[in-house]
Amino acid sequence: MLKKRIIPCLDIKDGRTVKGVNFVNIRDAGDPVELGKQYAEQGADELVFLDITATNEGRKTFIELVKDIARNIDIPFTVGGGISSVEDVGPLLTSGADKISVNSSAVKNPELINELVTAYGSQCIVVAIDANLIDDEWIVHTHGGRKPTDKKLFDWAIEIERRGAGEILFTSMNNDGTKQGFAIEALRQLSEVVSIPIIASGGAGTMEHFTEAFNEGKADAALAASIFHFGEIPIPTLKSYLKEQNIPIR
């Protein structure tokens, strides 16, 4: 069995790490370079960097910040935000990213997934999905959760896999920042409709929530932000706990 991964997420706004609740009420969470270094030292399996306002501001990801973080970590590093073409990816990989994440641009132009996979390989391409449960239907949103689309979560996930992406990062907007737990039922259904790895995101508040994501939600990795940024759950403590729960962890 593949070992499960613990992934801290750096949501970046104006060069700082931030965290919100349900994608709003954003507050400062610290220096991204220092946090990234700290997480690598604590045993995080990967790091995700999302420039959360790049798409809305119509600009590219902060390249210099990517370089600074990459210089200070020795774990796989995924970068997303403002990527809308094959040409956007090369500079990020050159700057130290191992994988890239696309979201809004892939919804707008699904063929972009095929193009990215052809250019860089499936293992390099993560497609992020932000979805909100509305009237018992998971609706995909873009632009940092601001714009609802006509896409449904499970249909879109199937298409993402068919187009060759290597991984899906699923964030439940309803659970994001609430610390009430991941969207377990949606995760479980995702694991049934696609075979590529699913990263669970949105709602981590306790160590038990990670157990639920892995055991009941069948997630391959679990991503969290505020509980790590504000020192509520140290990564070494979480990993020790998960091992005690007989969850295969790196």
Backbone bond lengths (Angstrom), bond angles and torsions (degrees), N, CA, C in turn:
res aa  C-N    CA-C-N  psi(-1)  N-CA   C-N-CA  omega(-1)  CA-C   N-CA-C  phi
1 M - - - 1.466 - - 1.534 109.91 -
2 L 1.321 115.12 136.25 1.463 119.29 176.71 1.521 109.81 -65.66
3 K 1.312 115.46 140.00 1.455 119.42 -179.40 1.533 110.11 -75.48
4 K 1.311 115.18 144.77 1.461 121.68 -179.52 1.533 109.57 -76.13
5 R 1.330 115.39 152.97 1.465 120.41 -176.89 1.528 111.64 -117.71
6 I 1.322 115.21 144.46 1.461 122.35 174.43 1.526 107.08 -109.83
7 I 1.347 115.52 124.00 1.468 120.48 -171.69 1.532 111.06 -128.53
8 P 1.327 118.12 109.31 1.470 119.29 170.61 1.528 109.39 -72.21
9 C 1.327 115.67 147.91 1.465 121.11 179.93 1.514 110.49 -119.02
10 L 1.325 115.46 130.04 1.455 121.75 174.68 1.527 108.42 -102.91
11 D 1.327 116.67 103.41 1.466 120.73 172.33 1.524 106.70 -84.83
12 I 1.329 116.46 120.99 1.461 120.73 -172.84 1.526 111.47 -108.62
13 K 1.334 115.33 130.71 1.468 121.93 173.77 1.527 107.00 -138.58
14 D 1.330 116.32 124.38 1.470 121.41 -179.45 1.532 112.16 54.87
15 G 1.341 115.72 36.42 1.455 120.01 175.81 1.516 115.40 80.16
16 R 1.327 117.53 2.83 1.461 121.88 179.93 1.524 110.48 -118.02
17 T 1.335 116.25 152.77 1.453 120.61 172.90 1.522 108.46 -77.07
18 V 1.335 116.36 132.01 1.461 120.75 -179.77 1.520 109.96 -131.05
19 K 1.325 116.34 164.48 1.461 120.83 175.53 1.509 109.03 -148.04
20 G 1.327 115.89 139.39 1.462 121.06 178.30 1.514 111.53 -125.02
21 V 1.325 115.04 -171.85 1.463 122.52 174.04 1.523 106.97 -125.78
22 N 1.357 115.87 127.65 1.470 121.15 -176.87 1.537 111.37 52.43
23 F 1.358 116.00 35.35 1.466 123.78 175.64 1.523 113.48 74.22
24 V 1.338 118.62 8.78 1.470 121.16 176.07 1.529 108.89 -133.31
25 N 1.344 116.20 -174.17 1.472 121.38 -178.20 1.527 111.71 53.96
26 I 1.324 115.09 53.57 1.461 121.96 -175.55 1.533 110.78 -72.29
27 R 1.337 116.36 135.95 1.466 120.44 173.89 1.524 110.29 -133.69
28 D 1.316 115.12 158.10 1.464 121.27 -176.69 1.532 110.61 -71.26
29 A 1.328 115.45 140.59 1.473 119.91 -179.65 1.521 112.77 -127.67
30 G 1.328 118.12 4.19 1.457 118.44 173.71 1.512 115.30 123.43
31 D 1.321 113.98 -177.93 1.463 122.58 -178.64 1.530 110.18 -80.57
32 P 1.329 118.39 122.57 1.469 120.36 -175.11 1.528 114.21 -63.76
33 V 1.315 117.13 -34.19 1.470 119.18 -179.99 1.527 110.35 -66.39
34 E 1.325 116.14 -45.79 1.467 120.80 179.71 1.528 111.15 -64.54
35 L 1.334 115.82 -42.73 1.465 119.35 179.76 1.524 111.18 -64.21
36 G 1.337 116.63 -45.37 1.464 120.32 179.29 1.518 111.79 -57.99
37 K 1.315 116.08 -45.83 1.470 121.63 179.13 1.538 110.65 -60.71
38 Q 1.314 114.41 -44.54 1.459 120.72 -179.16 1.536 111.11 -61.50
39 Y 1.339 116.55 -43.73 1.466 119.82 -178.71 1.524 111.94 -67.28
40 A 1.321 117.16 -38.70 1.464 120.39 177.62 1.524 109.91 -61.71
41 E 1.318 115.99 -42.40 1.467 120.78 179.97 1.526 112.04 -67.70
42 Q 1.340 116.52 -30.02 1.465 120.65 -178.00 1.528 113.12 -81.19
43 G 1.347 116.79 -8.95 1.458 119.38 177.53 1.507 115.93 102.83
44 A 1.335 117.33 17.43 1.469 119.07 173.42 1.528 108.91 -59.18
45 D 1.319 116.82 146.18 1.468 120.36 -177.51 1.517 112.11 -82.44
46 E 1.319 116.09 -33.75 1.461 121.81 178.97 1.523 107.43 -150.38
47 L 1.323 115.06 170.92 1.457 120.73 176.25 1.529 107.85 -134.11
48 V 1.333 116.05 136.96 1.465 120.77 176.25 1.525 108.82 -115.62
49 F 1.327 115.32 132.05 1.465 123.59 179.41 1.520 106.94 -118.09
50 L 1.335 117.33 117.36 1.462 121.10 179.69 1.517 109.82 -121.62
51 D 1.317 115.81 115.95 1.465 121.62 176.72 1.528 106.15 -81.73
52 I 1.336 116.15 92.54 1.472 120.08 -163.95 1.521 114.78 -73.37
53 T 1.329 118.59 -13.17 1.473 118.84 179.62 1.526 112.97 -111.95
54 A 1.335 117.39 2.44 1.470 119.89 -177.02 1.526 112.02 -60.18
55 T 1.338 117.20 -45.33 1.465 120.20 -178.48 1.524 110.74 -65.01
56 N 1.333 116.61 -47.50 1.467 119.71 -178.93 1.521 112.01 -63.91
57 E 1.334 116.88 -32.97 1.464 120.75 -178.88 1.526 112.20 -88.98
58 G 1.339 115.99 -0.21 1.458 120.56 176.36 1.515 113.86 62.84
59 R 1.344 115.42 38.77 1.465 118.26 179.87 1.525 109.68 -133.00
60 K 1.318 115.53 173.50 1.464 121.25 -179.82 1.531 110.09 -88.43
61 T 1.330 114.70 167.99 1.461 121.61 179.49 1.527 110.96 -64.10
62 F 1.334 116.12 150.91 1.464 121.95 177.57 1.532 110.61 -67.72
63 I 1.333 117.01 96.99 1.467 121.57 -177.06 1.527 111.97 -63.28
64 E 1.324 117.61 -45.01 1.470 120.30 -176.24 1.525 111.31 -62.69
65 L 1.328 116.11 -36.52 1.460 119.47 178.69 1.528 110.58 -68.57
66 V 1.325 116.81 -38.28 1.468 120.93 175.53 1.531 109.66 -59.04
67 K 1.323 116.59 -44.83 1.471 120.90 179.27 1.526 110.71 -61.33
68 D 1.321 116.88 -44.65 1.466 120.80 -178.43 1.523 111.52 -61.91
69 I 1.328 115.89 -42.95 1.470 118.96 179.75 1.521 110.24 -67.25
70 A 1.343 116.63 -46.29 1.468 121.14 -177.82 1.525 112.15 -58.27
71 R 1.325 116.68 -35.45 1.465 120.75 179.83 1.526 112.40 -66.11
72 N 1.328 115.83 -21.66 1.465 120.14 -173.57 1.524 114.65 -106.64
73 I 1.321 117.19 3.66 1.469 119.48 -179.92 1.526 110.49 -130.13
74 D 1.335 115.23 159.50 1.467 120.79 179.66 1.525 110.55 -131.06
75 I 1.338 115.61 30.38 1.466 121.48 178.08 1.523 108.80 -123.13
76 P 1.337 118.08 159.08 1.468 120.51 179.40 1.528 111.65 -55.09
77 F 1.320 114.82 141.14 1.463 122.14 -167.84 1.524 108.63 -132.58
78 T 1.341 116.76 116.95 1.464 122.45 178.35 1.523 109.56 -104.66
79 V 1.330 116.22 133.85 1.459 121.14 -177.55 1.531 109.89 -122.93
80 G 1.334 116.49 135.47 1.459 120.83 177.50 1.515 111.66 -143.69
81 G 1.325 115.49 162.80 1.462 121.73 178.60 1.513 111.25 120.15
82 G 1.314 116.95 112.65 1.463 120.38 175.31 1.511 115.46 77.77
83 I 1.342 117.75 10.54 1.470 120.34 178.99 1.531 108.26 -86.20
84 S 1.344 115.63 118.70 1.469 118.02 -176.00 1.525 113.35 -131.37
85 S 1.345 116.43 3.82 1.464 118.92 180.00 1.522 110.00 -155.03
86 V 1.331 115.37 165.06 1.471 121.33 176.27 1.528 109.64 -59.63
87 E 1.329 116.36 -36.54 1.474 121.49 -177.35 1.528 112.58 -65.94
88 D 1.324 117.29 -24.17 1.470 120.46 -179.78 1.527 112.17 -71.93
89 V 1.323 117.00 -21.75 1.457 120.84 -169.49 1.528 113.43 -80.97
90 G 1.321 117.14 -42.16 1.458 120.92 -177.15 1.520 114.19 -50.36
91 P 1.344 118.65 -50.86 1.465 120.02 179.93 1.527 113.31 -60.29
92 L 1.344 117.40 -32.42 1.464 120.20 179.20 1.528 110.86 -70.71
93 L 1.333 116.47 -42.20 1.462 119.77 178.17 1.526 110.48 -66.13
94 T 1.317 116.50 -39.85 1.461 121.39 177.36 1.528 110.92 -63.80
95 S 1.321 115.90 -30.74 1.468 120.92 -178.80 1.515 113.33 -80.64
96 G 1.344 116.96 -7.56 1.461 119.33 175.39 1.506 116.32 124.65
97 A 1.350 117.74 -4.03 1.464 119.46 176.79 1.532 109.68 -71.39
98 D 1.335 116.40 144.25 1.470 121.52 175.69 1.521 111.03 -97.38
99 K 1.329 115.16 -31.84 1.463 121.21 178.83 1.525 107.96 -138.45
100 I 1.330 115.34 158.87 1.456 118.96 175.36 1.524 108.85 -123.51
101 S 1.324 114.93 151.74 1.457 121.34 -179.69 1.521 109.53 -118.76
102 V 1.324 115.93 130.48 1.461 121.09 175.36 1.521 108.81 -119.15
103 N 1.327 115.76 150.64 1.450 120.25 -178.86 1.526 109.66 -140.29
104 S 1.339 116.52 -85.03 1.472 120.85 -175.68 1.516 112.58 -56.70
105 S 1.344 116.89 -42.19 1.465 120.35 -176.74 1.523 111.59 -66.93
106 A 1.349 116.53 -31.60 1.464 119.78 178.76 1.527 111.01 -73.53
107 V 1.334 116.73 -35.78 1.466 119.98 176.77 1.530 109.74 -65.16
108 K 1.326 115.37 -42.78 1.466 120.86 -179.32 1.519 111.45 -66.82
109 N 1.341 116.46 -39.51 1.454 121.62 -177.78 1.533 109.48 -138.27
110 P 1.341 117.56 83.99 1.466 120.84 -176.10 1.526 113.67 -56.64
111 E 1.336 117.30 -27.37 1.463 120.84 179.22 1.527 111.21 -61.01
112 L 1.336 116.85 -21.67 1.468 120.79 178.04 1.528 110.91 -58.15
113 I 1.334 116.79 -35.50 1.472 119.94 179.03 1.523 109.90 -59.80
114 N 1.331 116.52 -48.22 1.473 120.53 178.40 1.522 111.10 -58.15
115 E 1.325 115.75 -43.96 1.470 119.94 -178.10 1.522 111.62 -63.76
116 L 1.327 116.32 -42.30 1.461 120.42 179.67 1.521 111.50 -66.20
117 V 1.335 116.02 -41.17 1.471 120.61 179.43 1.524 110.39 -64.49
118 T 1.323 116.59 -41.98 1.471 120.88 178.80 1.522 110.72 -62.22
119 A 1.330 116.12 -40.64 1.464 120.79 -176.21 1.524 113.22 -76.86
120 Y 1.344 116.91 -37.45 1.469 119.19 -169.80 1.524 115.37 -125.72
121 G 1.332 118.26 -8.65 1.459 120.96 179.42 1.518 112.54 93.41
122 S 1.333 115.56 147.90 1.470 121.49 -177.63 1.518 112.60 -57.14
123 Q 1.348 115.56 -39.06 1.462 119.48 -174.06 1.522 112.86 -62.37
124 C 1.324 116.24 -16.74 1.465 121.81 -175.64 1.530 112.50 -95.71
125 I 1.341 117.03 -11.89 1.466 120.22 -169.58 1.533 112.04 -111.92
126 V 1.316 114.76 116.14 1.462 122.72 174.10 1.527 107.70 -108.57
127 V 1.320 116.67 132.20 1.463 118.74 173.43 1.526 107.80 -108.13
128 A 1.330 115.22 122.33 1.460 121.23 179.14 1.521 109.61 -90.02
129 I 1.321 115.41 140.42 1.466 121.27 176.16 1.523 108.19 -125.39
130 D 1.327 116.15 121.87 1.463 122.11 170.99 1.522 106.27 -102.55
131 A 1.320 116.96 119.94 1.466 119.14 -177.56 1.519 111.13 -132.71
132 N 1.320 114.92 147.65 1.461 123.36 -178.46 1.522 108.28 -120.68
133 L 1.320 117.05 133.95 1.461 120.66 177.92 1.530 108.91 -82.57
134 I 1.336 115.34 109.54 1.466 121.92 -176.92 1.529 108.23 -124.53
135 D 1.329 116.31 117.83 1.477 121.00 -179.21 1.526 111.32 50.93
136 D 1.335 115.72 48.67 1.475 123.21 176.89 1.524 113.75 65.80
137 E 1.322 117.23 18.18 1.469 120.96 178.08 1.524 108.52 -128.78
138 W 1.343 115.58 129.37 1.461 119.61 178.33 1.526 109.18 -81.61
139 I 1.346 116.03 111.29 1.455 122.40 -176.32 1.531 109.81 -103.17
140 V 1.323 116.22 128.44 1.464 122.11 179.02 1.530 109.68 -72.72
141 H 1.339 115.75 135.35 1.466 122.44 177.52 1.530 109.84 -119.87
142 T 1.323 116.10 153.64 1.466 120.89 177.61 1.532 109.92 -125.36
143 H 1.338 115.00 -177.58 1.468 122.00 178.05 1.529 111.90 54.09
144 G 1.351 114.42 54.01 1.452 119.40 178.28 1.513 112.74 64.19
145 G 1.334 116.58 32.36 1.454 121.07 178.79 1.509 115.08 83.13
146 R 1.329 116.79 5.04 1.467 119.98 -175.27 1.525 113.75 -83.18
147 K 1.341 116.69 -27.76 1.465 118.73 -172.61 1.529 111.73 -118.98
148 P 1.343 117.61 115.27 1.462 119.90 173.59 1.522 110.18 -70.18
149 T 1.313 116.94 149.76 1.465 121.60 179.25 1.530 109.17 -121.02
150 D 1.319 115.72 -178.12 1.465 118.87 177.14 1.528 111.25 -93.09
151 K 1.331 116.84 7.01 1.470 120.16 -178.21 1.532 111.13 -88.32
152 K 1.342 114.94 141.31 1.458 122.26 175.66 1.531 108.14 -99.88
153 L 1.322 116.25 143.15 1.465 122.46 -173.24 1.525 113.72 -49.92
154 F 1.322 117.59 -54.87 1.462 120.21 -171.13 1.530 111.99 -71.83
155 D 1.325 116.75 -37.49 1.468 119.92 176.35 1.530 110.56 -63.21
156 W 1.330 115.39 -42.11 1.457 119.95 -178.98 1.528 111.04 -67.41
157 A 1.326 116.81 -39.03 1.469 120.66 178.22 1.533 110.82 -61.20
158 I 1.315 116.01 -42.96 1.471 120.32 178.87 1.528 110.22 -61.93
159 E 1.322 116.08 -42.90 1.470 119.59 178.96 1.525 111.61 -65.31
160 I 1.319 116.92 -39.85 1.468 121.65 178.47 1.533 110.26 -58.63
161 E 1.325 115.76 -45.57 1.472 119.08 179.10 1.531 110.20 -65.07
162 R 1.322 116.27 -43.09 1.465 120.03 -178.28 1.525 111.26 -61.19
163 R 1.323 116.49 -32.47 1.467 120.59 -179.37 1.526 112.93 -81.83
164 G 1.329 117.12 -3.52 1.463 119.69 169.03 1.514 117.56 105.79
165 A 1.336 118.23 0.93 1.471 119.14 179.81 1.521 110.51 -60.33
166 G 1.323 115.96 150.96 1.462 120.21 -175.50 1.507 114.36 -89.22
167 E 1.332 117.17 -17.70 1.466 120.01 -172.08 1.529 109.45 -161.88
168 I 1.333 116.07 152.83 1.458 121.76 175.21 1.527 108.98 -120.88
169 L 1.325 115.88 130.63 1.463 122.20 173.69 1.520 106.73 -104.93
170 F 1.328 116.50 105.75 1.467 121.32 -176.11 1.524 110.77 -101.98
171 T 1.324 115.94 119.10 1.466 121.50 175.55 1.520 109.65 -111.81
172 S 1.330 115.61 122.96 1.460 120.50 172.32 1.518 108.11 -82.44
173 M 1.322 116.73 114.66 1.464 121.06 178.68 1.523 111.01 -64.45
174 N 1.346 116.86 -31.38 1.465 120.80 179.78 1.522 111.13 -65.87
175 N 1.324 117.02 -33.18 1.462 121.70 -175.54 1.519 112.92 -94.57
176 D 1.328 117.29 -19.82 1.465 122.42 -172.35 1.522 112.75 -52.41
177 G 1.327 115.99 123.61 1.460 121.64 174.85 1.515 115.65 74.22
178 T 1.352 117.50 -0.91 1.459 119.86 -175.74 1.529 112.55 -82.49
179 K 1.335 116.04 -22.61 1.476 122.51 -176.91 1.518 112.09 62.21
180 Q 1.340 115.37 26.30 1.471 121.36 179.49 1.527 112.16 -100.95
181 G 1.324 116.64 4.26 1.461 120.15 -179.50 1.521 112.39 109.54
182 F 1.325 115.26 159.94 1.463 122.00 179.12 1.535 110.59 -73.57
183 A 1.329 115.79 165.72 1.473 121.32 177.15 1.532 107.95 -81.15
184 I 1.318 115.85 81.69 1.469 121.71 -168.38 1.528 112.85 -62.73
185 E 1.314 117.10 -45.12 1.464 119.48 -176.98 1.531 111.07 -64.21
186 A 1.325 116.31 -41.11 1.471 119.46 177.93 1.525 110.66 -64.68
187 L 1.323 116.66 -40.94 1.472 120.45 177.98 1.518 110.47 -60.69
188 R 1.329 115.76 -45.67 1.466 119.79 -178.97 1.526 111.05 -60.63
189 Q 1.326 116.00 -43.63 1.467 119.55 178.77 1.530 111.41 -65.15
190 L 1.332 116.50 -39.06 1.470 119.70 177.13 1.521 110.70 -59.41
191 S 1.330 116.11 -43.86 1.469 120.29 -178.15 1.528 111.58 -64.52
192 E 1.328 116.30 -22.28 1.466 120.53 179.33 1.525 112.46 -84.64
193 V 1.349 117.24 -29.15 1.470 118.91 -175.44 1.527 113.20 -94.02
194 V 1.348 117.26 -19.07 1.474 119.39 176.28 1.521 109.96 -130.07
195 S 1.325 116.17 158.75 1.464 120.36 -179.77 1.521 112.97 -109.51
196 I 1.352 117.83 -7.88 1.464 119.86 177.07 1.536 108.70 -76.75
197 P 1.337 117.43 158.40 1.459 120.31 -177.67 1.527 113.04 -60.34
198 I 1.338 114.64 143.60 1.459 122.18 177.05 1.529 108.60 -114.88
199 I 1.327 116.03 126.68 1.458 121.53 172.76 1.523 107.24 -97.93
200 A 1.334 116.45 122.29 1.462 121.54 179.12 1.516 109.59 -84.32
201 S 1.331 116.65 134.48 1.464 120.87 -179.93 1.527 109.95 -144.22
202 G 1.328 115.63 141.64 1.452 120.95 175.04 1.510 112.80 103.36
203 G 1.341 116.11 104.27 1.460 119.43 171.02 1.514 117.50 115.68
204 A 1.347 118.88 -3.04 1.465 119.81 -178.38 1.522 110.87 -63.80
205 G 1.334 115.71 128.10 1.456 120.11 178.44 1.513 113.16 -137.19
206 T 1.331 116.28 -24.42 1.461 121.30 179.57 1.530 109.03 -135.73
207 M 1.322 116.00 166.88 1.466 119.79 177.78 1.526 110.53 -67.84
208 E 1.332 116.15 -30.37 1.467 119.87 177.90 1.521 111.78 -62.78
209 H 1.328 116.25 -31.23 1.470 119.16 179.47 1.526 111.47 -62.07
210 F 1.326 117.14 -34.52 1.466 120.61 177.81 1.531 110.26 -68.43
211 T 1.328 115.86 -40.78 1.468 119.90 176.93 1.522 110.16 -58.54
212 E 1.329 116.40 -44.67 1.468 121.09 179.27 1.532 111.08 -61.96
213 A 1.332 116.24 -42.90 1.471 119.77 -178.70 1.516 111.12 -60.77
214 F 1.338 115.84 -40.97 1.465 120.11 -177.91 1.532 112.61 -78.57
215 N 1.324 117.50 -45.61 1.463 120.65 -175.26 1.527 113.01 -79.26
216 E 1.330 116.54 -50.95 1.465 119.87 -176.40 1.529 111.69 -89.96
217 G 1.332 116.43 -38.60 1.460 119.85 -178.30 1.512 114.07 -83.36
218 K 1.352 116.00 -11.58 1.475 121.69 178.27 1.530 112.70 60.23
219 A 1.341 116.84 23.74 1.472 119.85 178.88 1.520 110.61 -68.35
220 D 1.320 115.87 151.40 1.465 121.66 178.34 1.522 111.26 -91.43
221 A 1.324 115.53 -24.50 1.463 121.16 178.89 1.526 107.46 -150.01
222 A 1.328 115.50 157.58 1.466 119.88 177.31 1.516 108.96 -129.93
223 L 1.313 114.36 130.69 1.463 122.00 -176.60 1.524 108.66 -110.80
224 A 1.333 115.83 141.32 1.460 120.09 176.94 1.520 108.78 -148.50
225 A 1.323 115.03 163.31 1.468 119.90 -177.06 1.520 111.09 -129.61
226 S 1.333 117.60 -74.59 1.467 120.12 -169.48 1.517 113.88 -60.94
227 I 1.337 118.41 -37.32 1.471 118.56 -178.62 1.524 111.71 -64.19
228 F 1.341 116.04 -27.36 1.465 120.11 175.39 1.535 110.73 -84.88
229 H 1.331 116.73 -46.31 1.468 120.76 -176.55 1.528 112.16 -58.42
230 F 1.329 116.59 -39.10 1.459 120.32 -174.87 1.533 112.68 -100.71
231 G 1.344 115.39 15.17 1.463 120.51 171.89 1.516 115.55 69.80
232 E 1.333 117.54 20.98 1.465 119.75 -177.72 1.529 112.39 -73.88
233 I 1.327 116.26 -37.55 1.464 120.87 177.35 1.529 108.14 -133.95
234 P 1.325 119.16 105.36 1.464 120.53 176.45 1.534 110.17 -65.77
235 I 1.305 116.68 141.28 1.467 121.07 -178.06 1.533 112.76 -58.49
236 P 1.356 119.83 -44.01 1.476 118.63 178.57 1.533 112.75 -59.99
237 T 1.333 116.56 -37.61 1.468 120.83 178.61 1.525 110.41 -65.18
238 L 1.329 116.25 -43.18 1.462 121.50 178.92 1.522 111.26 -61.86
239 K 1.319 116.40 -44.59 1.469 119.77 -178.31 1.529 111.62 -65.77
240 S 1.327 116.51 -39.28 1.473 120.23 177.37 1.524 110.19 -62.73
241 Y 1.327 115.75 -42.86 1.464 120.74 179.17 1.529 110.68 -61.12
242 L 1.350 116.48 -46.66 1.462 119.71 -177.82 1.527 111.91 -63.64
243 K 1.329 116.48 -35.98 1.474 119.78 176.67 1.527 110.74 -64.00
244 E 1.335 115.52 -37.66 1.474 120.10 177.37 1.530 110.90 -65.06
245 Q 1.326 116.26 -27.39 1.476 121.54 178.04 1.534 112.08 -85.72
246 N 1.356 115.16 8.45 1.473 121.92 179.66 1.521 113.12 62.24
247 I 1.327 115.13 31.22 1.454 120.04 174.35 1.530 107.97 -94.09
248 P 1.330 118.01 125.47 1.471 119.95 -178.53 1.519 110.84 -67.30
249 I 1.298 116.23 109.84 1.456 121.68 -174.28 1.512 108.78 -123.82
250 R 1.327 117.34 150.45 1.462 119.96 -178.02 1.524 111.08 -71.68
